[in-house]
Amino acid sequence: MLNLSLISLTSFILIYQNIIILNEETLILICFVTFCFIIFNKLSKTLYTNFTTRSLKTKSSLVTSLNQLTTTLIHIIKLQIEFKNLTNQFKNLKIYFLKLGISVSNNLPIYCINKSKIIYPKKIRFIQNLEQQIAKLLALLLIQKLTKLVKIQQFCKQNLKINWFLCFHKISLREHLNKLKNN
C-alpha cells in the first residue's frame, strides 16, 4: 500500500511540474502499470504456491528419475563386472582344459604302455601255454593215428596177407638194413 501511495504522489508531482504530460497514452500506461501491480500483488501468492508445487513435483520426479537411473547404472555396472568375471572364468576354464589336454596327451602313451606291460605278458603266457597244450594234443593225436595206422598195416600184412603191404614191409626192411650197414 505504501508503494501505491508513493507511486501516486510521485506521479502527481511529475504531472504538476509538467514533466510528464497527462494524455491518453500516459493514462493507459498508468492504468496498465497499476493493473500489473495489482495483479502481481493479488496473484503472487497463488503463483508462488503453484510454482512451488510444480517445482516440488518436478524435484520429486527428478529425484525419482535419478534414483531409477542410479539403480539402473548400478545394475549395469554389476552386469559388466559379472560379464568380466564370466570372461575371466572362461579364460581360466580354457587354461585348465589346455593343461588337462596336455597332461592327458603326455600321460596317455605312458598309461597305455604300462597297461600293455601288465596285460600282454599275461596274454603271451596264456598263448604259450595254449601252444604247448595244442602241441601236446597234436602229438598225442598223431601218435594215436600212427599207432592205428601201424596196427592196421600189421593187421593187413599178417592177418589178411595183402601183397602190397607185404611188399611194402619188405622194402622198408631192406632200407633199414642198408642204413644200418652205412652207419
Secondary structure, DSSP 8 states (H G I E B T S, - for coil): -HHHHHHHHHHHHHHHTTSS--SHHHHHHHHHHHHHHHHHHHHHHHHHHHHHHHHHHHHHHHHHHHHHHHHHHHHHHHHHHHHHHHHHHHHHHHHHHHHHHHHHHHHHHHHHHHHHHHHHHHHHHHHHHHHHHHHHHHHHHHHHHHHHHHHHHHIIIIII--HHHHHHHHHHHHHHHHHHHH-
